[in-house]
Amino acid sequence: MERVTKYFATDGGYPEYVGPGNLRVVGQWVTADIQVDPYSLLEVLVLVAEAQRNPKAGVEEFGGNAHYAEISPGGVQIQNEYVEHVRGDFPLDQVADVLADFWEYCKSVNPERTRESYVRYVAEHGHDPIPGFS
């Protein structure tokens, strides 16, 4: 699979997705709903990692500004609540790749906020959200 390797902000604001066309809906979900909020990104990363680890995990919902996602061991279903044709079903590994690349983007553009989010997550939940991922 081609990795998502580039996010950018044309106006200094939120990044836009640049990556494989078949993952555009995932990219839109990440940039429109998770945006540059490292804490929310960690929450989604944990849900995806748990679905990958546990084939009996239940369906987890993640809503945002415009998208609704269901995360389960069977994959991630994403739909835009305002634009009907913006939807798709994606394998967990592909979604994990996009999320990992976005985490790297967040670390590069705002390392202090990213680190604070990571520390906050560990303090609130008592464990490393994704061991070895920081």
N, CA, C and O atoms as a printed pandas DataFrame, in Angstrom:
     atom_number atom_name residue_name chain_id  residue_number  x_coord  y_coord  z_coord
0              1         N          MET        A               1    0.833   -1.182    0.000
1              2        CA          MET        A               1    0.000    0.000    0.000
2              3         C          MET        A               1    0.877    1.244    0.000
3              4         O          MET        A               1    1.888    1.310    0.699
4              5         N          GLU        A               2    0.481    2.203   -0.776
5              6        CA          GLU        A               2    1.168    3.494   -0.760
6              7         C          GLU        A               2    0.816    4.214    0.532
7              8         O          GLU        A               2   -0.357    4.326    0.888
8              9         N          ARG        A               3    1.833    4.702    1.232
9             10        CA          ARG        A               3    1.598    5.379    2.498
10            11         C          ARG        A               3    1.243    6.834    2.257
11            12         O          ARG        A               3    1.656    7.442    1.269
12            13         N          VAL        A               4    0.483    7.364    3.167
13            14        CA          VAL        A               4    0.210    8.795    3.182
14            15         C          VAL        A               4    1.443    9.417    3.807
15            16         O          VAL        A               4    1.801    9.086    4.937
16            17         N          THR        A               5    2.078   10.287    3.106
17            18        CA          THR        A               5    3.318   10.833    3.636
18            19         C          THR        A               5    3.300   12.336    3.742
19            20         O          THR        A               5    4.267   12.927    4.225
20            21         N          LYS        A               6    2.240   12.969    3.310
21            22        CA          LYS        A               6    2.284   14.418    3.288
22            23         C          LYS        A               6    0.941   15.015    3.671
23            24         O          LYS        A               6   -0.088   14.721    3.063
24            25         N          TYR        A               7    0.973   15.829    4.655
25            26        CA          TYR        A               7   -0.146   16.692    4.986
26            27         C          TYR        A               7    0.418   18.095    4.907
27            28         O          TYR        A               7    1.608   18.296    5.150
28            29         N          PHE        A               8   -0.390   19.044    4.579
29            30        CA          PHE        A               8    0.128   20.402    4.537
30            31         C          PHE        A               8   -1.000   21.375    4.818
31            32         O          PHE        A               8   -2.177   21.065    4.635
32            33         N          ALA        A               9   -0.616   22.544    5.262
33            34        CA          ALA        A               9   -1.589   23.602    5.505
34            35         C          ALA        A               9   -1.268   24.730    4.536
35            36         O          ALA        A               9   -0.212   25.354    4.636
36            37         N          THR        A              10   -2.159   24.990    3.611
37            38        CA          THR        A              10   -1.901   26.000    2.592
38            39         C          THR        A              10   -1.947   27.408    3.157
39            40         O          THR        A              10   -1.298   28.313    2.632
40            41         N          ASP        A              11   -2.711   27.597    4.227
41            42        CA          ASP        A              11   -2.858   28.940    4.780
42            43         C          ASP        A              11   -2.397   29.016    6.226
43            44         O          ASP        A              11   -2.746   29.956    6.941
44            45         N          GLY        A              12   -1.624   28.045    6.658
45            46        CA          GLY        A              12   -1.189   28.015    8.042
46            47         C          GLY        A              12   -2.249   27.445    8.970
47            48         O          GLY        A              12   -2.050   27.402   10.184
48            49         N          GLY        A              13   -3.356   27.012    8.421
49            50        CA          GLY        A              13   -4.446   26.466    9.228
50            51         C          GLY        A              13   -4.415   24.955    9.240
51            52         O          GLY        A              13   -3.362   24.343    9.418
52            53         N          TYR        A              14   -5.578   24.358    9.050
53            54        CA          TYR        A              14   -5.668   22.918    9.101
54            55         C          TYR        A              14   -5.066   22.286    7.855
55            56         O          TYR        A              14   -5.110   22.874    6.775
56            57         N          PRO        A              15   -4.516   21.119    7.996
57            58        CA          PRO        A              15   -3.881   20.445    6.859
58            59         C          PRO        A              15   -4.911   19.866    5.898
59            60         O          PRO        A              15   -6.076   19.672    6.245
60            61         N          GLU        A              16   -4.462   19.603    4.714
61            62        CA          GLU        A              16   -5.268   18.904    3.728
62            63         C          GLU        A              16   -4.648   17.539    3.514
63            64         O          GLU        A              16   -3.442   17.359    3.681
64            65         N          TYR        A              17   -5.478   16.582    3.144
65            66        CA          TYR        A              17   -5.004   15.233    2.890
66            67         C          TYR        A              17   -4.353   15.165    1.516
67            68         O          TYR        A              17   -4.912   15.654    0.534
68            69         N          VAL        A              18   -3.197   14.572    1.447
69            70        CA          VAL        A              18   -2.537   14.285    0.178
70            71         C          VAL        A              18   -2.110   12.833    0.268
71            72         O          VAL        A              18   -1.242   12.496    1.074
72            73         N          GLY        A              19   -2.686   11.988   -0.521
73            74        CA          GLY        A              19   -2.356   10.571   -0.455
74            75         C          GLY        A              19   -3.150    9.803   -1.482
75            76         O          GLY        A              19   -3.764   10.396   -2.368
76            77         N          PRO        A              20   -3.143    8.487   -1.374
77            78        CA          PRO        A              20   -3.851    7.656   -2.347
78            79         C          PRO        A              20   -5.333    8.000   -2.422
79            80         O          PRO        A              20   -5.990    8.202   -1.401
80            81         N          GLY        A              21   -5.844    8.063   -3.635
81            82        CA          GLY        A              21   -7.243    8.418   -3.853
82            83         C          GLY        A              21   -8.217    7.479   -3.182
83            84         O          GLY        A              21   -9.289    7.905   -2.752
84            85         N          ASN        A              22   -7.865    6.194   -3.081
85            86        CA          ASN        A              22   -8.789    5.240   -2.473
86            87         C          ASN        A              22   -8.942    5.458   -0.964
87            88         O          ASN        A              22   -9.832    4.880   -0.340
88            89         N          LEU        A              23   -8.083    6.283   -0.384
89            90        CA          LEU        A              23   -8.176    6.595    1.046
90            91         C          LEU        A              23   -8.616    8.038    1.298
91            92         O          LEU        A              23   -8.520    8.528    2.423
92            93         N          ARG        A              24   -9.091    8.707    0.270
93            94        CA          ARG        A              24   -9.471   10.117    0.402
94            95         C          ARG        A              24  -10.530   10.332    1.491
95            96         O          ARG        A              24  -10.463   11.320    2.221
96            97         N          VAL        A              25  -11.493    9.433    1.610
97            98        CA          VAL        A              25  -12.531    9.588    2.633
98            99         C          VAL        A              25  -11.899    9.500    4.026
99           100         O          VAL        A              25  -12.278   10.247    4.928
100          101         N          VAL        A              26  -10.942    8.594    4.200
101          102        CA          VAL        A              26  -10.228    8.496    5.483
102          103         C          VAL        A              26   -9.483    9.805    5.737
103          104         O          VAL        A              26   -9.525   10.339    6.846
104          105         N          GLY        A              27   -8.813   10.313    4.732
105          106        CA          GLY        A              27   -8.089   11.573    4.866
106          107         C          GLY        A              27   -9.005   12.730    5.205
107          108         O          GLY        A              27   -8.655   13.580    6.023
108          109         N          GLN        A              28  -10.171   12.772    4.586
109          110        CA          GLN        A              28  -11.141   13.832    4.895
110          111         C          GLN        A              28  -11.632   13.711    6.329
111          112         O          GLN        A              28  -11.774   14.713    7.029
112          113         N          TRP        A              29  -11.890   12.495    6.762
113          114        CA          TRP        A              29  -12.339   12.256    8.136
114          115         C          TRP        A              29  -11.280   12.741    9.126
115          116         O          TRP        A              29  -11.598   13.440   10.088
116          117         N          VAL        A              30  -10.044   12.375    8.891
117          118        CA          VAL        A              30   -8.968   12.758    9.801
118          119         C          VAL        A              30   -8.784   14.270    9.826
119          120         O          VAL        A              30   -8.672   14.863   10.899
120          121         N          THR        A              31   -8.751   14.896    8.658
121          122        CA          THR        A              31   -8.475   16.330    8.637
122          123         C          THR        A              31   -9.694   17.169    9.012
123          124         O          THR        A              31   -9.531   18.245    9.587
124          125         N          ALA        A              32  -10.900   16.716    8.707
125          126        CA          ALA        A              32  -12.092   17.512    9.003
126          127         C          ALA        A              32  -12.589   17.318   10.432
127          128         O          ALA        A              32  -13.051   18.270   11.062
128          129         N          ASP        A              33  -12.500   16.101   10.944
129          130        CA          ASP        A              33  -13.063   15.827   12.264
130          131         C          ASP        A              33  -12.017   15.750   13.372
131          132         O          ASP        A              33  -12.209   16.312   14.451
132          133         N          ILE        A              34  -10.943   15.075   13.115
133          134        CA          ILE        A              34   -9.907   14.960   14.137
134          135         C          ILE        A              34   -9.046   16.207   14.121
135          136         O          ILE        A              34   -8.562   16.649   15.163
136          137         N          GLN        A              35   -8.856   16.769   12.949
137          138        CA          GLN        A              35   -8.098   17.987   12.717
138          139         C          GLN        A              35   -6.734   17.878   13.382
139          140         O          GLN        A              35   -6.155   16.793   13.446
140          141         N          VAL        A              36   -6.233   18.969   13.863
141          142        CA          VAL        A              36   -4.924   18.917   14.495
142          143         C          VAL        A              36   -5.142   18.874   16.009
143          144         O          VAL        A              36   -4.645   19.724   16.748
144          145         N          ASP        A              37   -5.891   17.871   16.451
145          146        CA          ASP        A              37   -6.124   17.660   17.866
146          147         C          ASP        A              37   -5.472   16.338   18.242
147          148         O          ASP        A              37   -6.083   15.278   18.101
148          149         N          PRO        A              38   -4.248   16.396   18.714
149          150        CA          PRO        A              38   -3.526   15.162   19.016
150          151         C          PRO        A              38   -4.248   14.263   20.015
151          152         O          PRO        A              38   -4.137   13.041   19.924
152          153         N          TYR        A              39   -4.981   14.834   20.961
153          154        CA          TYR        A              39   -5.674   14.004   21.940
154          155         C          TYR        A              39   -6.757   13.161   21.258
155          156         O          TYR        A              39   -6.861   11.961   21.510
156          157         N          SER        A              40   -7.553   13.783   20.404
157          158        CA          SER        A              40   -8.575   13.030   19.661
158          159         C          SER        A              40   -7.931   11.980   18.771
159          160         O          SER        A              40   -8.443   10.870   18.629
160          161         N          LEU        A              41   -6.818   12.340   18.181
161          162        CA          LEU        A              41   -6.103   11.389   17.334
162          163         C          LEU        A              41   -5.672   10.176   18.146
163          164         O          LEU        A              41   -5.796    9.045   17.675
164          165         N          LEU        A              42   -5.169   10.391   19.357
165          166        CA          LEU        A              42   -4.794    9.266   20.222
166          167         C          LEU        A              42   -6.007    8.398   20.546
167          168         O          LEU        A              42   -5.909    7.171   20.555
168          169         N          GLU        A              43   -7.143    9.027   20.811
169          170        CA          GLU        A              43   -8.351    8.254   21.109
170          171         C          GLU        A              43   -8.718    7.332   19.940
171          172         O          GLU        A              43   -9.057    6.166   20.145
172          173         N          VAL        A              44   -8.648    7.856   18.733
173          174        CA          VAL        A              44   -8.986    7.046   17.556
174          175         C          VAL        A              44   -7.927    5.972   17.325
175          176         O          VAL        A              44   -8.258    4.832   17.001
176          177         N          LEU        A              45   -6.666    6.328   17.489
177          178        CA          LEU        A              45   -5.592    5.339   17.343
178          179         C          LEU        A              45   -5.795    4.164   18.293
179          180         O          LEU        A              45   -5.589    3.012   17.910
180          181         N          VAL        A              46   -6.194    4.447   19.518
181          182        CA          VAL        A              46   -6.426    3.395   20.502
182          183         C          VAL        A              46   -7.594    2.515   20.072
183          184         O          VAL        A              46   -7.519    1.292   20.194
184          185         N          LEU        A              47   -8.663    3.109   19.576
185          186        CA          LEU        A              47   -9.810    2.321   19.120
186          187         C          LEU        A              47   -9.427    1.396   17.971
187          188         O          LEU        A              47   -9.827    0.233   17.940
188          189         N          VAL        A              48   -8.653    1.921   17.030
189          190        CA          VAL        A              48   -8.227    1.101   15.888
190          191         C          VAL        A              48   -7.274   -0.005   16.355
191          192         O          VAL        A              48   -7.392   -1.150   15.918
192          193         N          ALA        A              49   -6.336    0.333   17.238
193          194        CA          ALA        A              49   -5.389   -0.671   17.742
194          195         C          ALA        A              49   -6.120   -1.779   18.494
195          196         O          ALA        A              49   -5.783   -2.954   18.349
196          197         N          GLU        A              50   -7.119   -1.412   19.297
197          198        CA          GLU        A              50   -7.889   -2.416   20.035
198          199         C          GLU        A              50   -8.660   -3.317   19.070
199          200         O          GLU        A              50   -8.721   -4.530   19.273
200          201         N          ALA        A              51   -9.242   -2.743   18.037
201          202        CA          ALA        A              51   -9.961   -3.550   17.041
202          203         C          ALA        A              51   -9.013   -4.492   16.312
203          204         O          ALA        A              51   -9.406   -5.600   15.948
204          205         N          GLN        A              52   -7.764   -4.068   16.092
205          206        CA          GLN        A              52   -6.781   -4.930   15.444
206          207         C          GLN        A              52   -6.359   -6.083   16.366
207          208         O          GLN        A              52   -6.164   -7.209   15.909
208          209         N          ARG        A              53   -6.221   -5.792   17.659
209          210        CA          ARG        A              53   -5.757   -6.790   18.631
210          211         C          ARG        A              53   -6.825   -7.797   19.015
211          212         O          ARG        A              53   -6.528   -8.970   19.246
212          213         N          ASN        A              54   -8.061   -7.341   19.084
213          214        CA          ASN        A              54   -9.121   -8.152   19.643
214          215         C          ASN        A              54  -10.222   -8.418   18.621
215          216         O          ASN        A              54  -11.050   -7.544   18.364
216          217         N          PRO        A              55  -10.239   -9.601   18.041
217          218        CA          PRO        A              55  -11.255   -9.900   17.028
218          219         C          PRO        A              55  -12.682   -9.925   17.576
219          220         O          PRO        A              55  -13.641   -9.946   16.805
220          221         N          LYS        A              56  -12.827   -9.922   18.903
221          222        CA          LYS        A              56  -14.160   -9.907   19.509
222          223         C          LYS        A              56  -14.538   -8.535   20.059
223          224         O          LYS        A              56  -15.540   -8.402   20.762
224          225         N          ALA        A              57  -13.743   -7.518   19.745
225          226        CA          ALA        A              57  -14.045   -6.164   20.216
226          227         C          ALA        A              57  -15.373   -5.711   19.626
227          228         O          ALA        A              57  -15.732   -6.073   18.506
228          229         N          GLY        A              58  -16.081   -4.925   20.392
229          230        CA          GLY        A              58  -17.356   -4.388   19.919
230          231         C          GLY        A              58  -17.146   -3.233   18.959
231          232         O          GLY        A              58  -16.020   -2.793   18.729
232          233         N          VAL        A              59  -18.227   -2.757   18.413
233          234        CA          VAL        A              59  -18.192   -1.612   17.511
234          235         C          VAL        A              59  -18.075   -0.347   18.357
235          236         O          VAL        A              59  -18.840   -0.146   19.300
236          237         N          GLU        A              60  -17.124    0.487   18.012
237          238        CA          GLU        A              60  -16.931    1.771   18.678
238          239         C          GLU        A              60  -17.305    2.876   17.706
239          240         O          GLU        A              60  -16.951    2.821   16.528
240          241         N          GLU        A              61  -18.015    3.870   18.195
241          242        CA          GLU        A              61  -18.427    4.985   17.348
242          243         C          GLU        A              61  -17.558    6.197   17.640
243          244         O          GLU        A              61  -17.159    6.437   18.780
244          245         N          PHE        A              62  -17.275    6.949   16.594
245          246        CA          PHE        A              62  -16.517    8.184   16.752
246          247         C          PHE        A              62  -17.154    9.230   15.853
247          248         O          PHE        A              62  -17.055    9.154   14.628
248          249         N          GLY        A              63  -17.804   10.201   16.465
249          250        CA          GLY        A              63  -18.453   11.270   15.717
250          251         C          GLY        A              63  -17.593   12.520   15.738
251          252         O          GLY        A              63  -16.710   12.673   16.582
252          253         N          GLY        A              64  -17.861   13.391   14.813
253          254        CA          GLY        A              64  -17.090   14.624   14.734
254          255         C          GLY        A              64  -17.898   15.741   14.120
255          256         O          GLY        A              64  -19.124   15.770   14.218
256          257         N          ASN        A              65  -17.191   16.665   13.482
257          258        CA          ASN        A              65  -17.833   17.826   12.882
258          259         C          ASN        A              65  -18.776   17.446   11.744
259          260         O          ASN        A              65  -19.878   17.986   11.647
260          261         N          ALA        A              66  -18.361   16.542   10.903
261          262        CA          ALA        A              66  -19.156   16.212    9.724
262          263         C          ALA        A              66  -19.238   14.711    9.459
263          264         O          ALA        A              66  -20.114   14.260    8.721
264          265         N          HIS        A              67  -18.340   13.945   10.048
265          266        CA          HIS        A              67  -18.272   12.525    9.755
266          267         C          HIS        A              67  -18.681   11.688   10.961
267          268         O          HIS        A              67  -18.618   12.123   12.111
268          269         N          TYR        A              68  -19.096   10.488   10.648
269          270        CA          TYR        A              68  -19.425    9.491   11.658
270          271         C          TYR        A              68  -18.642    8.241   11.279
271          272         O          TYR        A              68  -18.669    7.813   10.125
272          273         N          ALA        A              69  -17.948    7.659   12.244
273          274        CA          ALA        A              69  -17.164    6.461   11.969
274          275         C          ALA        A              69  -17.538    5.358   12.949
275          276         O          ALA        A              69  -17.798    5.610   14.126
276          277         N          GLU        A              70  -17.559    4.141   12.442
277          278        CA          GLU        A              70  -17.714    2.954   13.268
278          279         C          GLU        A              70  -16.452    2.134   13.110
279          280         O          GLU        A              70  -16.051    1.789   11.999
280          281         N          ILE        A              71  -15.832    1.826   14.239
281          282        CA          ILE        A              71  -14.563    1.103   14.249
282          283         C          ILE        A              71  -14.817   -0.257   14.886
283          284         O          ILE        A              71  -15.310   -0.347   16.011
284          285         N          SER        A              72  -14.475   -1.312   14.153
285          286        CA          SER        A              72  -14.682   -2.671   14.651
286          287         C          SER        A              72  -13.573   -3.561   14.094
287          288         O          SER        A              72  -12.814   -3.134   13.224
288          289         N          PRO        A              73  -13.476   -4.790   14.587
289          290        CA          PRO        A              73  -12.463   -5.697   14.039
290          291         C          PRO        A              73  -12.616   -5.938   12.531
291          292         O          PRO        A              73  -11.665   -6.347   11.865
292          293         N          GLY        A              74  -13.791   -5.688   12.012
293          294        CA          GLY        A              74  -14.029   -5.852   10.581
294          295         C          GLY        A              74  -13.577   -4.688    9.731
295          296         O          GLY        A              74  -13.587   -4.775    8.503
296          297         N          GLY        A              75  -13.173   -3.581   10.378
297          298        CA          GLY        A              75  -12.719   -2.411    9.634
298          299         C          GLY        A              75  -13.342   -1.135   10.155
299          300         O          GLY        A              75  -13.935   -1.109   11.233
300          301         N          VAL        A              76  -13.200   -0.088    9.382
301          302        CA          VAL        A              76  -13.729    1.215    9.758
302          303         C          VAL        A              76  -14.692    1.672    8.665
303          304         O          VAL        A              76  -14.333    1.748    7.490
304          305         N          GLN        A              77  -15.910    1.972    9.075
305          306        CA          GLN        A              77  -16.905    2.523    8.164
306          307         C          GLN        A              77  -17.010    4.004    8.461
307          308         O          GLN        A              77  -17.212    4.411    9.605
308          309         N          ILE        A              78  -16.870    4.804    7.418
309          310        CA          ILE        A              78  -16.920    6.256    7.572
310          311         C          ILE        A              78  -17.982    6.802    6.644
311          312         O          ILE        A              78  -18.106    6.374    5.497
312          313         N          GLN        A              79  -18.749    7.756    7.155
313          314        CA          GLN        A              79  -19.699    8.451    6.298
314          315         C          GLN        A              79  -19.748    9.910    6.705
315          316         O          GLN        A              79  -19.657   10.253    7.884
316          317         N          ASN        A              80  -19.892   10.750    5.713
317          318        CA          ASN        A              80  -20.078   12.171    5.951
318          319         C          ASN        A              80  -21.567   12.376    6.160
319          320         O          ASN        A              80  -22.379   11.938    5.345
320          321         N          GLU        A              81  -21.923   13.031    7.234
321          322        CA          GLU        A              81  -23.337   13.184    7.569
322          323         C          GLU        A              81  -24.044   14.231    6.717
323          324         O          GLU        A              81  -25.269   14.344    6.770
324          325         N          TYR        A              82  -23.294   14.995    5.934
325          326        CA          TYR        A              82  -23.878   16.049    5.110
326          327         C          TYR        A              82  -23.762   15.784    3.608
327          328         O          TYR        A              82  -24.532   16.326    2.816
328          329         N          VAL        A              83  -22.804   14.954    3.224
329          330        CA          VAL        A              83  -22.576   14.658    1.813
330          331         C          VAL        A              83  -22.665   13.143    1.650
331          332         O          VAL        A              83  -21.739   12.413    2.004
332          333         N          GLU        A              84  -23.775   12.691    1.118
333          334        CA          GLU        A              84  -24.090   11.267    1.110
334          335         C          GLU        A              84  -23.049   10.394    0.401
335          336         O          GLU        A              84  -22.764    9.285    0.854
336          337         N          HIS        A              85  -22.484   10.879   -0.696
337          338        CA          HIS        A              85  -21.560   10.032   -1.452
338          339         C          HIS        A              85  -20.168    9.948   -0.810
339          340         O          HIS        A              85  -19.332    9.175   -1.277
340          341         N          VAL        A              86  -19.906   10.714    0.235
341          342        CA          VAL        A              86  -18.609   10.647    0.921
342          343         C          VAL        A              86  -18.727    9.612    2.027
343          344         O          VAL        A              86  -19.123    9.913    3.153
344          345         N          ARG        A              87  -18.372    8.385    1.673
345          346        CA          ARG        A              87  -18.466    7.264    2.605
346          347         C          ARG        A              87  -17.583    6.133    2.110
347          348         O          ARG        A              87  -17.189    6.096    0.944
348          349         N          GLY        A              88  -17.284    5.224    3.001
349          350        CA          GLY        A              88  -16.505    4.068    2.592
350          351         C          GLY        A              88  -16.219    3.139    3.748
351          352         O          GLY        A              88  -16.344    3.502    4.917
352          353         N          ASP        A              89  -15.828    1.923    3.387
353          354        CA          ASP        A              89  -15.408    0.901    4.337
354          355         C          ASP        A              89  -13.926    0.657    4.105
355          356         O          ASP        A              89  -13.491    0.482    2.967
356          357         N          PHE        A              90  -13.145    0.644    5.192
357          358        CA          PHE        A              90  -11.702    0.577    5.070
358          359         C          PHE        A              90  -11.121   -0.454    6.029
359          360         O          PHE        A              90  -11.574   -0.571    7.167
360          361         N          PRO        A              91  -10.119   -1.203    5.574
361          362        CA          PRO        A              91   -9.438   -2.147    6.454
362          363         C          PRO        A              91   -8.703   -1.406    7.573
363          364         O          PRO        A              91   -8.223   -0.288    7.386
364          365         N          LEU        A              92   -8.627   -2.042    8.720
365          366        CA          LEU        A              92   -7.972   -1.428    9.877
366          367         C          LEU        A              92   -6.531   -1.029    9.601
367          368         O          LEU        A              92   -6.088    0.027   10.051
368          369         N          ASP        A              93   -5.793   -1.855    8.868
369          370        CA          ASP        A              93   -4.377   -1.531    8.633
370          371         C          ASP        A              93   -4.217   -0.263    7.804
371          372         O          ASP        A              93   -3.294    0.515    8.044
372          373         N          GLN        A              94   -5.093   -0.045    6.840
373          374        CA          GLN        A              94   -5.003    1.172    6.042
374          375         C          GLN        A              94   -5.346    2.403    6.878
375          376         O          GLN        A              94   -4.683    3.434    6.764
376          377         N          VAL        A              95   -6.371    2.303    7.709
377          378        CA          VAL        A              95   -6.740    3.423    8.569
378          379         C          VAL        A              95   -5.624    3.694    9.568
379          380         O          VAL        A              95   -5.296    4.850    9.837
380          381         N          ALA        A              96   -5.041    2.636   10.118
381          382        CA          ALA        A              96   -3.932    2.798   11.063
382          383         C          ALA        A              96   -2.760    3.520   10.404
383          384         O          ALA        A              96   -2.107    4.348   11.038
384          385         N          ASP        A              97   -2.492    3.214    9.146
385          386        CA          ASP        A              97   -1.400    3.894    8.419
386          387         C          ASP        A              97   -1.674    5.389    8.277
387          388         O          ASP        A              97   -0.783    6.207    8.511
388          389         N          VAL        A              98   -2.896    5.751    7.898
389          390        CA          VAL        A              98   -3.240    7.166    7.746
390          391         C          VAL        A              98   -3.129    7.870    9.096
391          392         O          VAL        A              98   -2.583    8.970    9.183
392          393         N          LEU        A              99   -3.645    7.239   10.144
393          394        CA          LEU        A              99   -3.581    7.841   11.475
394          395         C          LEU        A              99   -2.139    7.999   11.952
395          396         O          LEU        A              99   -1.792    9.014   12.556
396          397         N          ALA        A             100   -1.306    7.007   11.684
397          398        CA          ALA        A             100    0.108    7.090   12.081
398          399         C          ALA        A             100    0.803    8.233   11.349
399          400         O          ALA        A             100    1.597    8.962   11.943
400          401         N          ASP        A             101    0.510    8.385   10.086
401          402        CA          ASP        A             101    1.114    9.485    9.328
402          403         C          ASP        A             101    0.621   10.833    9.845
403          404         O          ASP        A             101    1.384   11.797    9.905
404          405         N          PHE        A             102   -0.653   10.898   10.217
405          406        CA          PHE        A             102   -1.173   12.151   10.742
406          407         C          PHE        A             102   -0.561   12.457   12.109
407          408         O          PHE        A             102   -0.320   13.620   12.431
408          409         N          TRP        A             103   -0.309   11.431   12.908
409          410        CA          TRP        A             103    0.373   11.622   14.190
410          411         C          TRP        A             103    1.762   12.233   13.951
411          412         O          TRP        A             103    2.171   13.150   14.664
412          413         N          GLU        A             104    2.468   11.730   12.965
413          414        CA          GLU        A             104    3.792   12.282   12.638
414          415         C          GLU        A             104    3.670   13.737   12.195
415          416         O          GLU        A             104    4.512   14.568   12.536
416          417         N          TYR        A             105    2.624   14.040   11.438
417          418        CA          TYR        A             105    2.386   15.426   11.026
418          419         C          TYR        A             105    2.167   16.304   12.254
419          420         O          TYR        A             105    2.774   17.367   12.380
420          421         N          CYS        A             106    1.304   15.855   13.153
421          422        CA          CYS        A             106    1.026   16.640   14.362
422          423         C          CYS        A             106    2.304   16.865   15.167
423          424         O          CYS        A             106    2.534   17.965   15.669
424          425         N          LYS        A             107    3.126   15.840   15.292
425          426        CA          LYS        A             107    4.382   15.977   16.038
426          427         C          LYS        A             107    5.296   17.003   15.388
427          428         O          LYS        A             107    6.012   17.722   16.085
428          429         N          SER        A             108    5.283   17.080   14.070
429          430        CA          SER        A             108    6.199   17.998   13.391
430          431         C          SER        A             108    5.711   19.445   13.421
431          432         O          SER        A             108    6.524   20.365   13.503
432          433         N          VAL        A             109    4.391   19.660   13.356
433          434        CA          VAL        A             109    3.898   21.037   13.319
434          435         C          VAL        A             109    3.632   21.626   14.701
435          436         O          VAL        A             109    3.659   22.845   14.872
436          437         N          ASN        A             110    3.380   20.785   15.668
437          438        CA          ASN        A             110    3.121   21.289   17.010
438          439         C          ASN        A             110    3.595   20.266   18.045
439          440         O          ASN        A             110    2.784   19.627   18.714
440          441         N          PRO        A             111    4.911   20.119   18.166
441          442        CA          PRO        A             111    5.444   19.082   19.057
442          443         C          PRO        A             111    5.036   19.265   20.522
443          444         O          PRO        A             111    4.819   18.283   21.232
444          445         N          GLU        A             112    4.932   20.505   20.971
445          446        CA          GLU        A             112    4.581   20.731   22.375
446          447         C          GLU        A             112    3.156   20.258   22.670
447          448         O          GLU        A             112    2.920   19.560   23.656
448          449         N          ARG        A             113    2.213   20.639   21.814
449          450        CA          ARG        A             113    0.820   20.230   22.023
450          451         C          ARG        A             113    0.663   18.717   21.878
451          452         O          ARG        A             113   -0.113   18.096   22.605
452          453         N          THR        A             114    1.393   18.136   20.950
453          454        CA          THR        A             114    1.328   16.694   20.749
454          455         C          THR        A             114    1.841   15.969   21.984
455          456         O          THR        A             114    1.216   15.015   22.449
456          457         N          ARG        A             115    2.957   16.407   22.511
457          458        CA          ARG        A             115    3.528   15.794   23.714
458          459         C          ARG        A             115    2.595   15.982   24.911
459          460         O          ARG        A             115    2.389   15.048   25.686
460          461         N          GLU        A             116    2.028   17.182   25.069
461          462        CA          GLU        A             116    1.084   17.433   26.159
462          463         C          GLU        A             116   -0.130   16.508   26.064
463          464         O          GLU        A             116   -0.606   16.001   27.080
464          465         N          SER        A             117   -0.624   16.291   24.859
465          466        CA          SER        A             117   -1.770   15.390   24.661
466          467         C          SER        A             117   -1.410   13.969   25.045
467          468         O          SER        A             117   -2.203   13.268   25.674
468          469         N          TYR        A             118   -0.222   13.547   24.669
469          470        CA          TYR        A             118    0.246   12.204   24.993
470          471         C          TYR        A             118    0.350   12.027   26.512
471          472         O          TYR        A             118   -0.115   11.028   27.061
472          473         N          VAL        A             119    0.960   12.998   27.177
473          474        CA          VAL        A             119    1.122   12.945   28.632
474          475         C          VAL        A             119   -0.252   12.962   29.310
475          476         O          VAL        A             119   -0.483   12.220   30.265
476          477         N          ARG        A             120   -1.154   13.802   28.820
477          478        CA          ARG        A             120   -2.509   13.875   29.373
478          479         C          ARG        A             120   -3.238   12.546   29.228
479          480         O          ARG        A             120   -3.903   12.093   30.160
480          481         N          TYR        A             121   -3.114   11.925   28.063
481          482        CA          TYR        A             121   -3.776   10.644   27.838
482          483         C          TYR        A             121   -3.273    9.606   28.837
483          484         O          TYR        A             121   -4.064    8.889   29.450
484          485         N          VAL        A             122   -1.957    9.532   28.996
485          486        CA          VAL        A             122   -1.373    8.567   29.931
486          487         C          VAL        A             122   -1.851    8.850   31.356
487          488         O          VAL        A             122   -2.188    7.919   32.089
488          489         N          ALA        A             123   -1.884   10.119   31.755
489          490        CA          ALA        A             123   -2.327   10.487   33.101
490          491         C          ALA        A             123   -3.799   10.127   33.330
491          492         O          ALA        A             123   -4.161    9.645   34.403
492          493         N          GLU        A             124   -4.634   10.357   32.336
493          494        CA          GLU        A             124   -6.067   10.098   32.485
494          495         C          GLU        A             124   -6.429    8.620   32.414
495          496         O          GLU        A             124   -7.374    8.176   33.067
496          497         N          HIS        A             125   -5.683    7.863   31.627
497          498        CA          HIS        A             125   -6.048    6.461   31.403
498          499         C          HIS        A             125   -5.121    5.480   32.097
499          500         O          HIS        A             125   -5.422    4.289   32.171
500          501         N          GLY        A             126   -4.001    5.967   32.605
501          502        CA          GLY        A             126   -3.099    5.111   33.364
502          503         C          GLY        A             126   -2.259    4.153   32.541
503          504         O          GLY        A             126   -1.645    3.238   33.089
504          505         N          HIS        A             127   -2.225    4.352   31.242
505          506        CA          HIS        A             127   -1.405    3.487   30.385
506          507         C          HIS        A             127   -0.997    4.231   29.128
507          508         O          HIS        A             127   -1.618    5.216   28.728
508          509         N          ASP        A             128    0.052    3.735   28.525
509          510        CA          ASP        A             128    0.538    4.268   27.258
510          511         C          ASP        A             128   -0.507    3.915   26.197
511          512         O          ASP        A             128   -0.839    2.739   26.048
512          513         N          PRO        A             129   -1.033    4.891   25.459
513          514        CA          PRO        A             129   -2.107    4.580   24.514
514          515         C          PRO        A             129   -1.693    3.567   23.454
515          516         O          PRO        A             129   -2.471    2.679   23.104
516          517         N          ILE        A             130   -0.507    3.692   22.957
517          518        CA          ILE        A             130   -0.014    2.739   21.964
518          519         C          ILE        A             130    1.472    2.556   22.239
519          520         O          ILE        A             130    2.293    3.323   21.736
520          521         N          PRO        A             131    1.824    1.556   23.027
521          522        CA          PRO        A             131    3.229    1.387   23.426
522          523         C          PRO        A             131    4.178    1.455   22.238
523          524         O          PRO        A             131    3.974    0.817   21.205
524          525         N          GLY        A             132    5.222    2.255   22.426
525          526        CA          GLY        A             132    6.231    2.400   21.383
526          527         C          GLY        A             132    5.848    3.347   20.269
527          528         O          GLY        A             132    6.592    3.488   19.299
528          529         N          PHE        A             133    4.708    3.998   20.383
529          530        CA          PHE        A             133    4.213    4.824   19.292
530          531         C          PHE        A             133    4.572    6.294   19.434
531          532         O          PHE        A             133    4.541    7.043   18.457
532          533         N          SER        A             134    4.912    6.708   20.651
533          534        CA          SER        A             134    5.154    8.123   20.892
534          535         C          SER        A             134    6.330    8.618   20.080
535          536         O          SER        A             134    6.681    9.795   20.157
